[in-house]
Amino acid sequence: MGGVIAVFIGFLSYPALFDLTEPLGLLSSSMVTFTIIFTWLFVWGFVAIARGHITGDI
């Protein structure tokens, strides 16, 4: 679930991310990739914690 949400957010924010990282030149694609992976990890962790609280596992 977190991966799907992160990919959706990544697709929506890709043009803005590209414009913000374009001055970095060759590093711009690496920065966009890092940002999408970081977003995926953050959303995945948030969904896991929220699910744990809802189900009472945490």
URWOMO-V592663 format. One line per field, one symbol per residue. ss: DSSP state (H for helix, E for strand, C for the rest). psi: psi as a letter, one per 30 degrees, with the letter a starting at -180 (. if undefined). burial: b if it has 16 or more other C-alpha atoms within 10 Angstrom, else e. A space follows every 10 residues. Layout:
ss = ???
psi = ???
burial = ???
This chain:
ss = CHHHHHHHHH HHHHHHHHHH HHHHHHHHHH HHHHHHHHHH HHHHHHHHHH HHHHHCCC
psi = eeeeeeeeee eegeeeeeee feffbffeee eeeeeeeeee eeeeeeeeee eeeefgf.
burial = ebbeebeeeb eeebeebeee beeeeeebee bbeeebbebb eebbeebeee eeeeeeee
